[in-house]
Amino acid sequence: MGETPRHAVVTGGGSGIGLAIARALLDAGHAVTIMGRDQAKLEAALPDARAIMCDVADPADVERAFAAAVVASGPVAILVNNAGVAPSAPFARTSTADWRQCLDVNLMGAVHAIQQVIGPMQVLDGGRIINIASTAALKGYAYVTAYTASKHALLGLTRSLALENSGDKLTINAICPGFADTDIIRTSVARIVAKTGRSEAEALATFTAANPQQRLIDPDEVAGTVLWLVSDAARSVTGQAIAIAGGEVM
C-alpha cells in the first residue's frame, strides 16, 4: 500500500510537525490535503498540497472538508490526525473551557476525522490512520492535566480501533513525540525568558531536561516515522504507541 501513491489528509498541517509530515508525504509522491483553521496560512505553508480550511472540533465542518477533499483527490487512504491544542495552567486554574477545548480538539477532532474515512478505508487495499499523540499519552506532566488526559484518551481510541479493524488491512497507530523543535516551543522559550530573565539556554532546558538525549525532537523525525507506518513494511504494525522521545519513555 505504502509504495503506491495515495490520497493523504493531514490535519493541523500548516505548521510544525503537521507541516513536516505533509511535506514528507508529498515528497514521497502522495496526493496531500492539509487542513487547518487558517486558509491563507495553509496555502502559504505548502503550495503544492491542497489546502482546505477546517475546524476539527466541529463535526459538520469536518464532514464538509473531507467531502471536498474526496471530490478533489479521491478516497482518503492515509489520515494523520495532528491538529491539537495544549493550554498550560495548574489544575486549580484550568477552566472548564480549557478542558472542553482539549477534549474537543485533541480527542473529538480525531474522532470526527476518523468517522469520515474509516468506512471507505475498509474497502481499500489497505489504509492508514496515524494519530499524533505525545509522550503525554504515556506519562503524566504537571500543569497540563487537560492536555495529558486528552492524549491518554487519544491513545485509548487508537488501541481500541486497531482491534476493531484488525481484519481489514487497515492499521491504526499513534506516534508519541516528546517536546519538538516547533514554533510553539520557541514561543514558550521566549515567554520564559521575558518573564523570568533566565537565558535562552536555561529556558530551553525546561523542555529538554526530560529527554535523556538532552535535545528537542526534530519534526522530520516524526515525519520519517509516518512514512514508515504508511509503507508496506509496516503492514503488521497496528495499535502501537511509538515514542520519539530520546528514551524519555520506554
N, C-alpha and C positions, 0 to 999 in steps of 0.2 A: 504493500500500500504506500509506504513512505517514499519509495523511489519514483512513483508516478505523480506528476504534478496534480494537486487537488486544490479545492477552494478552502482557504483557511480564514477564520474570523478571530481577531484579537481584540478583546475589549480593553479599554484603557490603553489603547495602542499609540497614543500621541506623544508619549514621553517615557523616560526611564526604562524599566525592564520591559514594559509592553512594546515600546518602540524598538528595542534591541531584538526582541522576539520577532516582531513583524518584519523587520529588515532582514533577519536571517532566513525566514521562511520565503520572503520574496527572492532573495539571492539564490535560494535552493530551487527556484522555478515554480513555486506555488502561486496561485492567484490569491492575493491577500486583501481582505477587507479589514480596515481598522475602525473601531468605534470609540466614541468619547462624547463629552458634552460640549466641545468647542470645535465647530466645523472648520473654522479658519486655522486653528492650531493643528488639527489633523492633516489638513491639506498641505500645510507648510512642512510638517514633520517628515512626511514620506509621500512625495508627489506621485510615485509610481504605484502606490496602493490605492484602492478605492476607499474613500472616507465617507462614513455615514454617522451623522450625529445621533447619539442615543444615550438616554438616561437609564442605566441598567436597573435602577430601583423602581422604575415604572413599567409594569408588565405590558401595558398596552403599547408603550413606546418601543419596548424590546420586540414585540410581535411585529410592529411596523418596520423596524430597522432590519430585522432578519428577513422579512418578506422581500424588502427591497434588495438586500444582498443576494438572495437566491435568484431573483429575477435577473440581476446584473451578471452574476458569475456562476450560477448553478448551485447544486446542493452543497451544503457545508459538510466537509469531510473531516475538518480539523477545527476544533473550538478551543481557544485559550482564554480562560476567564482570568483576566488580570486586573480589571478595574477594582479599586479599593480605596478606603479612607482609613486614617489612623489618628483620631484625636487622642491627645495625651493630657491626663489630669489624674490626681489622686482619686480613688474610688468615691470618696465623700463629695468630691466636686465634679464627678462625671454625671452629667444631666441625663434625664430620660431621653432627650432629643439626641444626645451623643450615642446612647445605647441603640436607639432606633436607627440612626444613620448607619452605624456599623453593621447591624443585622440586615438592614435593607440593601446596602451596597455589597458588603463582603460576602454575605451568605445568600440572600434572596436574589441579588444580582446574578450570581452564578446559576441559581435555580431557574430564574426566568430564561436565561440564555439556553440552558440545557433543555428546558421544555420545548424550545423551538427546534432543536436539532436532533434529539435523541431518537425520535421515531423514524425519520428518514435515514439516519445513520445506520439503523439496524438492518436495512436492506442494501446498504452499500457493501462493497468488498473491503470491509474494514473501515473503521472510523476512529478518531482520536479526540478525547476530551481531556484537557490538561488544566487543572485548577492551580493558579499561583497562590499558594498559601503563604507560609512564613515559618521560621523556627518558632514563632508564637503559636503555631498549631501543635507543637510538640512539647512545649515547656511554658512555664509562666513567666511573665515580666511585670514588674511593678509599674504602676502609673499608666498602664494601657489595658485595663481589665476588659473593657468593652471590645477592643480590637482583638485581644487574645481569645476571648470567648467566641467571637465570630469566626476566627480562624480555626479554632478547635472544631467548631460546628462544620466548617467547610471541609475539613479532613474527614469527619464522620460521614458527610454526604458522599465524598469521593469513594470511601471504602464500601459503603452500602450499595451505591450504584454499580460499582465494579462487580460485586457479587450478583446483583440482579441481571446484569448483562454479560455474564461470563461466557455464554454460548453464542454470542453474536458477532464474533470477530471485531468487537468494539472494546477498546481499552480506555480506562478512566484512571488517571493518576493525579497526584499532587506534587508540586515542586515547592520546597520549603527553604527559601533563601534566608540567610542572615542579613544583617544590615548591608545594604548595597550602595555603591557609589552612584547616587542619583541626585537630582536637583533637590529632592525632599530632604535628604541627609545634609547636603551642603547648606541649605537654608537653615536647617536646625543648628548646624555648627556655627553659622554666622550669628544666629539668635543667642546662643550660649555665650559667644564672645562678647556680644553687645551688652548682655545682661550682667555678666559676671566679671568681665575684664580678664578672663583667662585667655591664654594664647590659643591660636587655631589648633595647634598640635594637641594641647591639653583638652580642648573641646572635642576634637575628633576622637580622642582616646575614650570618651564616653561611649562611643559606638563600636570601637574596635577591641575594647578590652575583653569582651566575652569570647571573641574569636581566637582560638589558640594560635592562628597564623598572624594575629595582630594586624588585620587589614580589612578593608571593605570588600565585599563581593563585587566583581565586575559584572554588569548586566549581560555581557556577552557570554559569561559562563552559564547563566540561566538559559540564554537563547540556545547555546550548544546542547544543553540537556533536552530542550524541547525538540531540536532536530533529531536527536537520537530516539526520543519517545515516539515521534511520528514515523520513524523508519520501520522497515520490515524486521530489522534486527531486534526491535523491542516488542514484537507482536505477542510475546508471552508475559510481558510486564504489565500488570494491572492491579489497581487497588493499593499502590505504593505511595509512600511519603518520602520523596527523595530530597534529603537535606543537602544544601550547598552552603556550607557554613564554616569551613575550615576546621571541622572537628568539634564545634560548639555543642552539637547534639550527636549522639551515637545510638 
